[in-house]
Amino acid sequence: MNMLDTVVCLPRLKELFAMLDVKLSEINFEINNSSDPETDGLFDKSEYFVGVGLVAAQQFLVEAASFSNIDKDNAYKLGPRHRSGIAYATAINSAANYWKHEAEWWGGLDEIKSGTLKTLNHVGTIADTHHYQLSNFIFAVSNNKEVKLIYLIPIITEWFNSVKNSKYV
Protein backbone atom coordinates (compact mmCIF):
# COMPACT_ATOMS: atom_id res chain seq x y z
CA MET A 1 0.00 0.00 0.00
CA ASN A 2 1.25 3.43 -0.96
CA MET A 3 1.87 5.98 1.82
CA LEU A 4 -0.63 8.22 0.10
CA ASP A 5 -3.31 5.52 0.47
CA THR A 6 -2.81 5.34 4.22
CA VAL A 7 -2.92 9.10 4.77
CA VAL A 8 -5.82 9.98 2.48
CA CYS A 9 -8.92 7.98 3.24
CA LEU A 10 -11.35 7.50 0.35
CA PRO A 11 -13.61 5.13 2.36
CA ARG A 12 -14.48 7.97 4.78
CA LEU A 13 -15.46 10.19 1.86
CA LYS A 14 -17.63 7.39 0.45
CA GLU A 15 -19.28 6.97 3.84
CA LEU A 16 -20.02 10.68 4.12
CA PHE A 17 -21.40 10.77 0.58
CA ALA A 18 -23.66 7.81 1.39
CA MET A 19 -25.05 9.67 4.43
CA LEU A 20 -25.56 12.87 2.46
CA ASP A 21 -27.15 10.95 -0.41
CA VAL A 22 -29.77 9.56 1.99
CA LYS A 23 -30.65 13.15 2.87
CA LEU A 24 -30.65 14.15 -0.80
CA SER A 25 -33.05 11.27 -1.54
CA GLU A 26 -35.39 12.51 1.18
CA ILE A 27 -35.25 16.02 -0.26
CA ASN A 28 -35.87 14.69 -3.77
CA PHE A 29 -38.94 12.89 -2.46
CA GLU A 30 -40.16 16.15 -0.93
CA ILE A 31 -39.48 17.98 -4.21
CA ASN A 32 -41.50 15.42 -6.16
CA ASN A 33 -44.40 15.76 -3.72
CA SER A 34 -44.39 19.55 -3.44
CA SER A 35 -46.66 21.77 -5.48
CA ASP A 36 -43.98 24.50 -5.35
CA PRO A 37 -40.57 23.13 -4.31
CA GLU A 38 -38.83 26.44 -4.94
CA THR A 39 -41.12 28.39 -2.61
CA ASP A 40 -40.87 25.55 -0.09
CA GLY A 41 -37.09 26.04 -0.12
CA LEU A 42 -36.41 22.48 -1.19
CA PHE A 43 -34.00 23.32 -4.00
CA ASP A 44 -32.00 25.51 -1.60
CA LYS A 45 -32.01 22.65 0.90
CA SER A 46 -30.59 20.31 -1.73
CA GLU A 47 -27.92 22.88 -2.64
CA TYR A 48 -26.86 23.02 0.99
CA PHE A 49 -26.24 19.30 1.36
CA VAL A 50 -24.57 19.06 -2.06
CA GLY A 51 -22.30 21.94 -0.99
CA VAL A 52 -21.29 20.13 2.18
CA GLY A 53 -20.35 17.10 0.10
CA LEU A 54 -18.38 19.16 -2.38
CA VAL A 55 -16.37 20.78 0.40
CA ALA A 56 -15.58 17.30 1.78
CA ALA A 57 -14.46 16.28 -1.71
CA GLN A 58 -12.31 19.41 -1.90
CA GLN A 59 -10.70 18.54 1.42
CA PHE A 60 -9.88 15.08 0.05
CA LEU A 61 -8.30 16.63 -3.06
CA VAL A 62 -6.23 19.02 -0.95
CA GLU A 63 -5.01 16.19 1.29
CA ALA A 64 -4.06 14.00 -1.64
CA ALA A 65 -2.20 16.81 -3.39
CA SER A 66 -0.46 17.85 -0.17
CA PHE A 67 0.68 14.38 0.81
CA SER A 68 1.84 13.60 -2.72
CA ASN A 69 3.95 16.77 -2.76
CA ILE A 70 2.32 17.91 -5.99
CA ASP A 71 1.42 21.56 -6.26
CA LYS A 72 -2.39 21.79 -6.03
CA ASP A 73 -2.69 23.56 -9.37
CA ASN A 74 -0.71 20.80 -11.09
CA ALA A 75 -2.57 18.06 -9.22
CA TYR A 76 -5.97 19.47 -10.20
CA LYS A 77 -4.99 19.26 -13.87
CA LEU A 78 -4.61 15.49 -13.60
CA GLY A 79 -7.27 12.85 -14.05
CA PRO A 80 -10.52 12.77 -15.97
CA ARG A 81 -11.94 15.77 -17.79
CA HIS A 82 -15.37 17.03 -18.66
CA ARG A 83 -16.15 17.14 -22.39
CA SER A 84 -15.46 20.91 -22.20
CA GLY A 85 -11.84 20.13 -21.30
CA ILE A 86 -12.14 21.24 -17.68
CA ALA A 87 -10.40 18.80 -15.36
CA TYR A 88 -12.97 17.38 -12.94
CA ALA A 89 -10.65 17.94 -9.97
CA THR A 90 -10.51 21.62 -10.90
CA ALA A 91 -14.29 21.68 -11.29
CA ILE A 92 -14.89 19.99 -7.93
CA ASN A 93 -12.57 22.48 -6.27
CA SER A 94 -14.43 25.33 -7.99
CA ALA A 95 -17.83 23.94 -6.98
CA ALA A 96 -16.72 23.73 -3.33
CA ASN A 97 -15.44 27.31 -3.50
CA TYR A 98 -18.72 28.35 -5.11
CA TRP A 99 -20.66 26.98 -2.15
CA LYS A 100 -18.34 28.56 0.40
CA HIS A 101 -18.21 32.02 -1.21
CA GLU A 102 -21.50 32.49 -3.06
CA ALA A 103 -22.95 34.75 -0.34
CA GLU A 104 -20.10 37.19 -0.94
CA TRP A 105 -21.38 37.71 -4.48
CA TRP A 106 -25.00 38.54 -3.58
CA GLY A 107 -24.23 42.25 -3.66
CA GLY A 108 -23.15 41.92 -7.27
CA LEU A 109 -20.02 41.13 -9.12
CA ASP A 110 -19.01 44.69 -9.93
CA GLU A 111 -15.41 44.06 -8.95
CA ILE A 112 -15.15 40.48 -10.14
CA LYS A 113 -11.86 38.79 -9.38
CA SER A 114 -10.26 36.40 -11.85
CA GLY A 115 -10.52 33.51 -9.36
CA THR A 116 -14.23 34.16 -8.95
CA LEU A 117 -14.70 34.28 -12.70
CA LYS A 118 -12.90 30.93 -13.08
CA THR A 119 -15.05 29.42 -10.34
CA LEU A 120 -18.26 30.61 -11.97
CA ASN A 121 -17.07 29.42 -15.39
CA HIS A 122 -16.08 25.93 -14.22
CA VAL A 123 -19.30 25.33 -12.30
CA GLY A 124 -21.55 26.96 -14.91
CA THR A 125 -20.00 25.07 -17.80
CA ILE A 126 -20.62 21.68 -16.21
CA ALA A 127 -23.96 22.56 -14.59
CA ASP A 128 -25.09 24.13 -17.87
CA THR A 129 -27.50 26.46 -16.06
CA HIS A 130 -27.47 29.49 -13.78
CA HIS A 131 -30.05 28.01 -11.41
CA TYR A 132 -29.14 25.78 -8.48
CA GLN A 133 -25.77 25.24 -10.01
CA LEU A 134 -24.35 22.82 -7.45
CA SER A 135 -27.24 20.37 -7.67
CA ASN A 136 -27.16 20.68 -11.44
CA PHE A 137 -23.38 20.18 -11.38
CA ILE A 138 -23.87 16.84 -9.60
CA PHE A 139 -26.80 15.98 -11.87
CA ALA A 140 -24.56 16.56 -14.90
CA VAL A 141 -21.77 14.45 -13.39
CA SER A 142 -24.31 11.63 -12.95
CA ASN A 143 -25.09 11.81 -16.69
CA ASN A 144 -28.47 13.32 -15.84
CA LYS A 145 -29.59 10.44 -13.62
CA GLU A 146 -29.97 12.04 -10.21
CA VAL A 147 -28.44 14.38 -7.64
CA LYS A 148 -26.21 11.97 -5.73
CA LEU A 149 -22.71 12.71 -4.52
CA ILE A 150 -21.69 9.08 -4.94
CA TYR A 151 -21.30 9.81 -8.67
CA LEU A 152 -18.18 11.79 -7.77
CA ILE A 153 -16.40 8.73 -6.36
CA PRO A 154 -15.29 7.17 -9.69
CA ILE A 155 -14.05 10.57 -10.85
CA ILE A 156 -12.18 11.20 -7.59
CA THR A 157 -10.77 7.66 -7.60
CA GLU A 158 -9.46 8.03 -11.15
CA TRP A 159 -7.98 11.42 -10.24
CA PHE A 160 -6.38 9.96 -7.09
CA ASN A 161 -4.80 7.14 -9.10
CA SER A 162 -3.41 9.64 -11.59
CA VAL A 163 -1.91 11.63 -8.70
CA LYS A 164 -0.28 8.48 -7.29
CA ASN A 165 1.15 7.62 -10.71
CA SER A 166 2.18 11.15 -11.60
CA LYS A 167 5.72 12.06 -12.54
CA TYR A 168 5.45 14.83 -9.92
CA VAL A 169 5.27 12.34 -7.00
Salt bridges, closest charged atoms under 4 A:
ASP5 OD1 - LYS164 NZ 3.10
GLU26 OE1 - LYS23 NZ 3.60
GLU30 OE2 - LYS45 NZ 3.59
GLU104 OE2 - HIS101 ND1 3.03
